[in-house]
């Protein structure tokens, strides 16, 4: 496996931290979104010659509008794996927890 300089993930700590550290070369950086960085992760990263940091995204109306424009124009693609009715939110949550999700899961709210 070729190692990379940086890795990021928008999953829970258990889903991204250690596997992502395995992809980093010495001096690499792991950015954990939004789960943050535990003391254990900092220690593991340091012992492998890597760094880890958290990144918290704050909502910004202007930026969200720009993202919507990019999606609408087809420049930015969003992979939706499955759409669940709101009544099946627990099933959708279990699916995410399985660690086998590829793409986004959507909860549809009936009008």
N, CA, C and O atoms as a GROMACS GRO file, in nm:
protein
  444
    1UNK      N    1   0.085  -0.117   0.000
    1UNK     CA    2   0.000   0.000   0.000
    1UNK      C    3   0.090   0.124   0.000
    1UNK      O    4   0.186   0.132   0.076
    2UNK      N    5   0.056   0.218  -0.087
    2UNK     CA    6   0.127   0.346  -0.088
    2UNK      C    7   0.076   0.431   0.027
    2UNK      O    8  -0.045   0.442   0.047
    3UNK      N    9   0.165   0.490   0.101
    3UNK     CA   10   0.125   0.573   0.214
    3UNK      C   11   0.110   0.718   0.170
    3UNK      O   12   0.176   0.762   0.076
    4UNK      N   13   0.023   0.790   0.238
    4UNK     CA   14  -0.012   0.927   0.201
    4UNK      C   15   0.035   1.027   0.306
    4UNK      O   16   0.069   0.990   0.418
    5UNK      N   17   0.035   1.155   0.267
    5UNK     CA   18   0.074   1.262   0.360
    5UNK      C   19  -0.038   1.297   0.456
    5UNK      O   20  -0.012   1.336   0.570
    6UNK      N   21  -0.164   1.284   0.411
    6UNK     CA   22  -0.276   1.329   0.494
    6UNK      C   23  -0.396   1.239   0.472
    6UNK      O   24  -0.414   1.183   0.364
    7UNK      N   25  -0.477   1.225   0.575
    7UNK     CA   26  -0.601   1.150   0.567
    7UNK      C   27  -0.705   1.224   0.649
    7UNK      O   28  -0.672   1.287   0.749
    8UNK      N   29  -0.828   1.216   0.605
    8UNK     CA   30  -0.937   1.277   0.682
    8UNK      C   31  -1.054   1.184   0.680
    8UNK      O   32  -1.066   1.097   0.593
    9UNK      N   33  -1.143   1.202   0.776
    9UNK     CA   34  -1.262   1.120   0.782
    9UNK      C   35  -1.372   1.191   0.855
    9UNK      O   36  -1.348   1.265   0.950
   10UNK      N   37  -1.493   1.167   0.810
   10UNK     CA   38  -1.609   1.228   0.873
   10UNK      C   39  -1.694   1.120   0.938
   10UNK      O   40  -1.816   1.118   0.922
   11UNK      N   41  -1.629   1.033   1.009
   11UNK     CA   42  -1.696   0.921   1.073
   11UNK      C   43  -1.664   0.923   1.220
   11UNK      O   44  -1.588   1.008   1.268
   12UNK      N   45  -1.722   0.829   1.291
   12UNK     CA   46  -1.692   0.818   1.433
   12UNK      C   47  -1.548   0.777   1.456
   12UNK      O   48  -1.482   0.725   1.366
   13UNK      N   49  -1.499   0.801   1.575
   13UNK     CA   50  -1.358   0.776   1.606
   13UNK      C   51  -1.318   0.633   1.576
   13UNK      O   52  -1.211   0.610   1.520
   14UNK      N   53  -1.400   0.535   1.612
   14UNK     CA   54  -1.363   0.396   1.591
   14UNK      C   55  -1.352   0.362   1.443
   14UNK      O   56  -1.274   0.274   1.406
   15UNK      N   57  -1.428   0.430   1.359
   15UNK     CA   58  -1.432   0.395   1.217
   15UNK      C   59  -1.312   0.448   1.140
   15UNK      O   60  -1.276   0.390   1.038
   16UNK      N   61  -1.250   0.556   1.184
   16UNK     CA   62  -1.148   0.618   1.100
   16UNK      C   63  -1.010   0.626   1.160
   16UNK      O   64  -0.913   0.633   1.085
   17UNK      N   65  -0.997   0.627   1.288
   17UNK     CA   66  -0.869   0.664   1.345
   17UNK      C   67  -0.757   0.566   1.316
   17UNK      O   68  -0.666   0.599   1.240
   18UNK      N   69  -0.760   0.448   1.373
   18UNK     CA   70  -0.649   0.356   1.354
   18UNK      C   71  -0.633   0.312   1.210
   18UNK      O   72  -0.521   0.313   1.160
   19UNK      N   73  -0.740   0.274   1.139
   19UNK     CA   74  -0.722   0.239   0.997
   19UNK      C   75  -0.661   0.354   0.917
   19UNK      O   76  -0.577   0.330   0.830
   20UNK      N   77  -0.702   0.477   0.943
   20UNK     CA   78  -0.646   0.590   0.870
   20UNK      C   79  -0.499   0.611   0.905
   20UNK      O   80  -0.420   0.648   0.819
   21UNK      N   81  -0.463   0.588   1.030
   21UNK     CA   82  -0.322   0.602   1.068
   21UNK      C   83  -0.236   0.504   0.989
   21UNK      O   84  -0.121   0.534   0.956
   22UNK      N   85  -0.291   0.388   0.959
   22UNK     CA   86  -0.216   0.288   0.883
   22UNK      C   87  -0.183   0.335   0.742
   22UNK      O   88  -0.089   0.285   0.680
   23UNK      N   89  -0.259   0.431   0.690
   23UNK     CA   90  -0.236   0.479   0.554
   23UNK      C   91  -0.134   0.592   0.549
   23UNK      O   92  -0.088   0.629   0.440
   24UNK      N   93  -0.098   0.648   0.664
   24UNK     CA   94  -0.010   0.764   0.668
   24UNK      C   95   0.137   0.726   0.668
   24UNK      O   96   0.177   0.629   0.732
   25UNK      N   97   0.215   0.804   0.598
   25UNK     CA   98   0.360   0.787   0.605
   25UNK      C   99   0.412   0.872   0.722
   25UNK      O  100   0.341   0.960   0.770
   26UNK      N  101   0.534   0.847   0.767
   26UNK     CA  102   0.589   0.927   0.876
   26UNK      C  103   0.580   1.077   0.843
   26UNK      O  104   0.611   1.120   0.732
   27UNK      N  105   0.537   1.154   0.943
   27UNK     CA  106   0.518   1.297   0.923
   27UNK      C  107   0.380   1.332   0.871
   27UNK      O  108   0.347   1.449   0.854
   28UNK      N  109   0.296   1.228   0.845
   28UNK     CA  110   0.161   1.250   0.792
   28UNK      C  111   0.068   1.312   0.894
   28UNK      O  112   0.099   1.318   1.013
   29UNK      N  113  -0.047   1.357   0.847
   29UNK     CA  114  -0.145   1.426   0.931
   29UNK      C  115  -0.281   1.361   0.915
   29UNK      O  116  -0.328   1.344   0.802
   30UNK      N  117  -0.346   1.324   1.025
   30UNK     CA  118  -0.482   1.273   1.026
   30UNK      C  119  -0.573   1.384   1.076
   30UNK      O  120  -0.550   1.438   1.185
   31UNK      N  121  -0.675   1.418   0.999
   31UNK     CA  122  -0.773   1.519   1.038
   31UNK      C  123  -0.904   1.446   1.067
   31UNK      O  124  -0.962   1.386   0.977
   32UNK      N  125  -0.949   1.450   1.191
   32UNK     CA  126  -1.070   1.381   1.233
   32UNK      C  127  -1.187   1.478   1.234
   32UNK      O  128  -1.187   1.576   1.308
   33UNK      N  129  -1.288   1.450   1.151
   33UNK     CA  130  -1.406   1.536   1.140
   33UNK      C  131  -1.528   1.450   1.165
   33UNK      O  132  -1.534   1.345   1.101
   34UNK      N  133  -1.622   1.478   1.245
   34UNK     CA  134  -1.625   1.576   1.352
   34UNK      C  135  -1.595   1.514   1.486
   34UNK      O  136  -1.618   1.576   1.590
   35UNK      N  137  -1.544   1.391   1.486
   35UNK     CA  138  -1.534   1.316   1.611
   35UNK      C  139  -1.428   1.367   1.706
   35UNK      O  140  -1.431   1.334   1.825
   36UNK      N  141  -1.335   1.447   1.658
   36UNK     CA  142  -1.230   1.496   1.746
   36UNK      C  143  -1.118   1.395   1.760
   36UNK      O  144  -1.119   1.290   1.696
   37UNK      N  145  -1.024   1.428   1.843
   37UNK     CA  146  -0.906   1.345   1.860
   37UNK      C  147  -0.891   1.309   2.007
   37UNK      O  148  -0.878   1.397   2.093
   38UNK      N  149  -0.894   1.182   2.035
   38UNK     CA  150  -0.879   1.136   2.173
   38UNK      C  151  -0.732   1.137   2.212
   38UNK      O  152  -0.644   1.137   2.125
   39UNK      N  153  -0.704   1.138   2.343
   39UNK     CA  154  -0.564   1.127   2.387
   39UNK      C  155  -0.498   0.999   2.334
   39UNK      O  156  -0.379   0.999   2.303
   40UNK      N  157  -0.576   0.890   2.325
   40UNK     CA  158  -0.522   0.764   2.274
   40UNK      C  159  -0.479   0.777   2.128
   40UNK      O  160  -0.375   0.726   2.088
   41UNK      N  161  -0.561   0.847   2.049
   41UNK     CA  162  -0.527   0.867   1.908
   41UNK      C  163  -0.402   0.952   1.895
   41UNK      O  164  -0.315   0.923   1.813
   42UNK      N  165  -0.393   1.059   1.975
   42UNK     CA  166  -0.273   1.143   1.971
   42UNK      C  167  -0.148   1.060   2.002
   42UNK      O  168  -0.044   1.076   1.938
   43UNK      N  169  -0.160   0.972   2.101
   43UNK     CA  170  -0.047   0.888   2.139
   43UNK      C  171  -0.011   0.790   2.027
   43UNK      O  172   0.106   0.774   1.994
   44UNK      N  173  -0.113   0.725   1.967
   44UNK     CA  174  -0.086   0.632   1.857
   44UNK      C  175  -0.022   0.703   1.739
   44UNK      O  176   0.074   0.654   1.680
   45UNK      N  177  -0.074   0.820   1.705
   45UNK     CA  178  -0.019   0.896   1.592
   45UNK      C  179   0.127   0.931   1.621
   45UNK      O  180   0.214   0.912   1.536
   46UNK      N  181   0.152   0.981   1.740
   46UNK     CA  182   0.289   1.020   1.777
   46UNK      C  183   0.385   0.901   1.773
   46UNK      O  184   0.500   0.916   1.730
   47UNK      N  185   0.339   0.785   1.818
   47UNK     CA  186   0.427   0.667   1.820
   47UNK      C  187   0.458   0.619   1.678
   47UNK      O  188   0.555   0.547   1.658
   48UNK      N  189   0.376   0.660   1.581
   48UNK     CA  190   0.400   0.623   1.440
   48UNK      C  191   0.468   0.735   1.362
   48UNK      O  192   0.485   0.726   1.241
   49UNK      N  193   0.506   0.841   1.433
   49UNK     CA  194   0.571   0.953   1.366
   49UNK      C  195   0.475   1.038   1.285
   49UNK      O  196   0.516   1.105   1.190
   50UNK      N  197   0.346   1.037   1.323
   50UNK     CA  198   0.242   1.114   1.254
   50UNK      C  199   0.180   1.214   1.350
   50UNK      O  200   0.212   1.215   1.469
   51UNK      N  201   0.092   1.298   1.298
   51UNK     CA  202   0.017   1.392   1.380
   51UNK      C  203  -0.132   1.368   1.359
   51UNK      O  204  -0.173   1.311   1.258
   52UNK      N  205  -0.212   1.411   1.455
   52UNK     CA  206  -0.358   1.401   1.445
   52UNK      C  207  -0.418   1.530   1.499
   52UNK      O  208  -0.370   1.585   1.597
   53UNK      N  209  -0.524   1.576   1.434
   53UNK     CA  210  -0.591   1.698   1.478
   53UNK      C  211  -0.740   1.687   1.446
   53UNK      O  212  -0.781   1.610   1.358
   54UNK      N  213  -0.819   1.764   1.517
   54UNK     CA  214  -0.962   1.770   1.490
   54UNK      C  215  -0.992   1.892   1.406
   54UNK      O  216  -0.915   1.989   1.405
   55UNK      N  217  -1.103   1.887   1.335
   55UNK     CA  218  -1.146   2.002   1.257
   55UNK      C  219  -1.296   2.015   1.274
   55UNK      O  220  -1.371   1.925   1.237
   56UNK      N  221  -1.339   2.124   1.330
   56UNK     CA  222  -1.480   2.148   1.354
   56UNK      C  223  -1.530   2.246   1.249
   56UNK      O  224  -1.476   2.355   1.233
   57UNK      N  225  -1.633   2.206   1.180
   57UNK     CA  226  -1.689   2.290   1.074
   57UNK      C  227  -1.807   2.368   1.132
   57UNK      O  228  -1.900   2.309   1.189
   58UNK      N  229  -1.804   2.498   1.118
   58UNK     CA  230  -1.914   2.584   1.162
   58UNK      C  231  -2.003   2.616   1.042
   58UNK      O  232  -1.952   2.644   0.934
   59UNK      N  233  -2.136   2.612   1.058
   59UNK     CA  234  -2.225   2.645   0.947
   59UNK      C  235  -2.204   2.788   0.899
   59UNK      O  236  -2.184   2.879   0.980
   60UNK      N  237  -2.207   2.808   0.770
   60UNK     CA  238  -2.188   2.938   0.709
   60UNK      C  239  -2.280   2.944   0.589
   60UNK      O  240  -2.260   2.872   0.491
   61UNK      N  241  -2.382   3.029   0.595
   61UNK     CA  242  -2.483   3.037   0.489
   61UNK      C  243  -2.425   3.061   0.352
   61UNK      O  244  -2.467   2.998   0.255
   62UNK      N  245  -2.328   3.151   0.342
   62UNK     CA  246  -2.267   3.181   0.211
   62UNK      C  247  -2.197   3.058   0.154
   62UNK      O  248  -2.214   3.025   0.037
   63UNK      N  249  -2.119   2.991   0.238
   63UNK     CA  250  -2.045   2.873   0.193
   63UNK      C  251  -2.142   2.760   0.158
   63UNK      O  252  -2.122   2.690   0.058
   64UNK      N  253  -2.246   2.741   0.239
   64UNK     CA  254  -2.345   2.638   0.207
   64UNK      C  255  -2.414   2.666   0.074
   64UNK      O  256  -2.442   2.574  -0.002
   65UNK      N  257  -2.440   2.793   0.045
   65UNK     CA  258  -2.497   2.831  -0.085
   65UNK      C  259  -2.403   2.797  -0.199
   65UNK      O  260  -2.446   2.751  -0.304
   66UNK      N  261  -2.274   2.821  -0.178
   66UNK     CA  262  -2.174   2.788  -0.280
   66UNK      C  263  -2.166   2.637  -0.302
   66UNK      O  264  -2.154   2.591  -0.415
   67UNK      N  265  -2.171   2.561  -0.194
   67UNK     CA  266  -2.170   2.415  -0.205
   67UNK      C  267  -2.294   2.368  -0.282
   67UNK      O  268  -2.284   2.282  -0.369
   68UNK      N  269  -2.411   2.425  -0.251
   68UNK     CA  270  -2.533   2.389  -0.323
   68UNK      C  271  -2.520   2.420  -0.472
   68UNK      O  272  -2.564   2.342  -0.556
   69UNK      N  273  -2.458   2.534  -0.505
   69UNK     CA  274  -2.439   2.570  -0.646
   69UNK      C  275  -2.348   2.468  -0.715
   69UNK      O  276  -2.375   2.428  -0.828
   70UNK      N  277  -2.242   2.425  -0.648
   70UNK     CA  278  -2.151   2.326  -0.704
   70UNK      C  279  -2.220   2.191  -0.725
   70UNK      O  280  -2.196   2.123  -0.825
   71UNK      N  281  -2.306   2.153  -0.631
   71UNK     CA  282  -2.382   2.029  -0.646
   71UNK      C  283  -2.479   2.041  -0.763
   71UNK      O  284  -2.486   1.952  -0.848
   72UNK      N  285  -2.554   2.151  -0.767
   72UNK     CA  286  -2.653   2.171  -0.874
   72UNK      C  287  -2.588   2.173  -1.012
   72UNK      O  288  -2.648   2.126  -1.109
   73UNK      N  289  -2.466   2.226  -1.022
   73UNK     CA  290  -2.399   2.235  -1.152
   73UNK      C  291  -2.328   2.105  -1.190
   73UNK      O  292  -2.278   2.092  -1.301
   74UNK      N  293  -2.324   2.009  -1.096
   74UNK     CA  294  -2.259   1.881  -1.126
   74UNK      C  295  -2.109   1.880  -1.102
   74UNK      O  296  -2.044   1.778  -1.126
   75UNK      N  297  -2.054   1.991  -1.054
   75UNK     CA  298  -1.910   1.997  -1.026
   75UNK      C  299  -1.877   1.912  -0.904
   75UNK      O  300  -1.775   1.844  -0.901
   76UNK      N  301  -1.964   1.917  -0.803
   76UNK     CA  302  -1.946   1.841  -0.680
   76UNK      C  303  -2.051   1.731  -0.679
   76UNK      O  304  -2.171   1.758  -0.687
   77UNK      N  305  -2.006   1.608  -0.668
   77UNK     CA  306  -2.099   1.494  -0.668
   77UNK      C  307  -2.112   1.438  -0.527
   77UNK      O  308  -2.014   1.427  -0.453
   78UNK      N  309  -2.234   1.403  -0.491
   78UNK     CA  310  -2.262   1.344  -0.361
   78UNK      C  311  -2.313   1.203  -0.386
   78UNK      O  312  -2.411   1.183  -0.458
   79UNK      N  313  -2.246   1.105  -0.328
   79UNK     CA  314  -2.288   0.966  -0.344
   79UNK      C  315  -2.387   0.932  -0.233
   79UNK      O  316  -2.353   0.931  -0.115
   80UNK      N  317  -2.510   0.904  -0.273
   80UNK     CA  318  -2.614   0.864  -0.179
   80UNK      C  319  -2.629   0.713  -0.190
   80UNK      O  320  -2.667   0.661  -0.295
   81UNK      N  321  -2.599   0.644  -0.082
   81UNK     CA  322  -2.610   0.499  -0.083
   81UNK      C  323  -2.754   0.452  -0.072
   81UNK      O  324  -2.797   0.362  -0.144
   82UNK      N  325  -2.830   0.515   0.020
   82UNK     CA  326  -2.966   0.469   0.042
   82UNK      C  327  -3.049   0.580   0.106
   82UNK      O  328  -2.998   0.663   0.182
   83UNK      N  329  -3.178   0.579   0.074
   83UNK     CA  330  -3.273   0.674   0.134
   83UNK      C  331  -3.368   0.593   0.221
   83UNK      O  332  -3.430   0.497   0.175
   84UNK      N  333  -3.380   0.633   0.348
   84UNK     CA  334  -3.467   0.567   0.444
   84UNK      C  335  -3.582   0.660   0.481
   84UNK      O  336  -3.560   0.780   0.497
   85UNK      N  337  -3.704   0.607   0.495
   85UNK     CA  338  -3.810   0.691   0.552
   85UNK      C  339  -3.776   0.719   0.698
   85UNK      O  340  -3.710   0.638   0.763
   86UNK      N  341  -3.821   0.831   0.749
   86UNK     CA  342  -3.788   0.871   0.885
   86UNK      C  343  -3.823   0.761   0.986
   86UNK      O  344  -3.753   0.744   1.086
   87UNK      N  345  -3.928   0.686   0.959
   87UNK     CA  346  -3.970   0.579   1.050
   87UNK      C  347  -3.864   0.471   1.064
   87UNK      O  348  -3.867   0.393   1.159
   88UNK      N  349  -3.770   0.464   0.970
   88UNK     CA  350  -3.665   0.363   0.974
   88UNK      C  351  -3.530   0.424   1.013
   88UNK      O  352  -3.425   0.374   0.973
   89UNK      N  353  -3.534   0.531   1.090
   89UNK     CA  354  -3.410   0.598   1.132
   89UNK      C  355  -3.321   0.503   1.212
   89UNK      O  356  -3.198   0.508   1.197
   90UNK      N  357  -3.379   0.418   1.294
   90UNK     CA  358  -3.298   0.324   1.373
   90UNK      C  359  -3.225   0.227   1.280
   90UNK      O  360  -3.109   0.195   1.305
   91UNK      N  361  -3.291   0.182   1.176
   91UNK     CA  362  -3.227   0.092   1.078
   91UNK      C  363  -3.111   0.164   1.008
   91UNK      O  364  -3.004   0.107   0.989
   92UNK      N  365  -3.134   0.289   0.971
   92UNK     CA  366  -3.029   0.368   0.906
   92UNK      C  367  -2.910   0.385   1.000
   92UNK      O  368  -2.795   0.376   0.958
   93UNK      N  369  -2.938   0.408   1.126
   93UNK     CA  370  -2.831   0.425   1.225
   93UNK      C  371  -2.751   0.296   1.239
   93UNK      O  372  -2.628   0.300   1.247
   94UNK      N  373  -2.819   0.181   1.242
   94UNK     CA  374  -2.750   0.053   1.251
   94UNK      C  375  -2.661   0.032   1.128
   94UNK      O  376  -2.551  -0.022   1.137
   95UNK      N  377  -2.712   0.075   1.013
   95UNK     CA  378  -2.634   0.062   0.890
   95UNK      C  379  -2.504   0.142   0.900
   95UNK      O  380  -2.398   0.093   0.861
   96UNK      N  381  -2.512   0.264   0.951
   96UNK     CA  382  -2.392   0.346   0.969
   96UNK      C  383  -2.296   0.279   1.066
   96UNK      O  384  -2.176   0.274   1.043
   97UNK      N  385  -2.350   0.227   1.176
   97UNK     CA  386  -2.267   0.164   1.278
   97UNK      C  387  -2.198   0.038   1.228
   97UNK      O  388  -2.096  -0.003   1.285
   98UNK      N  389  -2.250  -0.024   1.123
   98UNK     CA  390  -2.190  -0.146   1.069
   98UNK      C  391  -2.052  -0.118   1.009
   98UNK      O  392  -1.972  -0.210   0.992
   99UNK      N  393  -2.025   0.010   0.976
   99UNK     CA  394  -1.897   0.044   0.917
   99UNK      C  395  -1.888   0.009   0.770
   99UNK      O  396  -1.778   0.013   0.713
  100UNK      N  397  -1.999  -0.026   0.707
  100UNK     CA  398  -1.998  -0.067   0.566
  100UNK      C  399  -2.066   0.033   0.475
  100UNK      O  400  -2.097   0.003   0.360
  101UNK      N  401  -2.088   0.151   0.526
  101UNK     CA  402  -2.156   0.254   0.447
  101UNK      C  403  -2.059   0.316   0.348
  101UNK      O  404  -1.947   0.353   0.383
  102UNK      N  405  -2.104   0.325   0.225
  102UNK     CA  406  -2.023   0.392   0.123
  102UNK      C  407  -2.113   0.500   0.065
  102UNK      O  408  -2.205   0.470  -0.012
  103UNK      N  409  -2.088   0.622   0.100
  103UNK     CA  410  -2.176   0.730   0.056
  103UNK      C  411  -2.264   0.776   0.172
  103UNK      O  412  -2.247   0.733   0.286
  104UNK      N  413  -2.357   0.861   0.140
  104UNK     CA  414  -2.444   0.920   0.241
  104UNK      C  415  -2.572   0.840   0.255
  104UNK      O  416  -2.620   0.779   0.160
  105UNK      N  417  -2.626   0.840   0.375
  105UNK     CA  418  -2.759   0.786   0.400
  105UNK      C  419  -2.850   0.906   0.423
  105UNK      O  420  -2.812   1.002   0.490
  106UNK      N  421  -2.970   0.900   0.366
  106UNK     CA  422  -3.065   1.011   0.373
  106UNK      C  423  -3.188   0.964   0.448
  106UNK      O  424  -3.239   0.855   0.423
  107UNK      N  425  -3.236   1.047   0.540
  107UNK     CA  426  -3.364   1.022   0.606
  107UNK      C  427  -3.468   1.112   0.538
  107UNK      O  428  -3.456   1.234   0.539
  108UNK      N  429  -3.568   1.050   0.479
  108UNK     CA  430  -3.673   1.127   0.410
  108UNK      C  431  -3.785   1.156   0.510
  108UNK      O  432  -3.838   1.067   0.576
  109UNK      N  433  -3.819   1.284   0.519
  109UNK     CA  434  -3.927   1.329   0.608
  109UNK      C  435  -4.050   1.351   0.521
  109UNK      O  436  -4.045   1.430   0.426
  110UNK      N  437  -4.159   1.283   0.552
  110UNK     CA  438  -4.281   1.296   0.474
  110UNK      C  439  -4.336   1.437   0.490
  110UNK      O  440  -4.330   1.494   0.599
  111UNK      N  441  -4.391   1.494   0.381
  111UNK     CA  442  -4.446   1.631   0.390
  111UNK      C  443  -4.567   1.640   0.480
  111UNK      O  444  -4.623   1.749   0.497
   0.00000   0.00000   0.00000
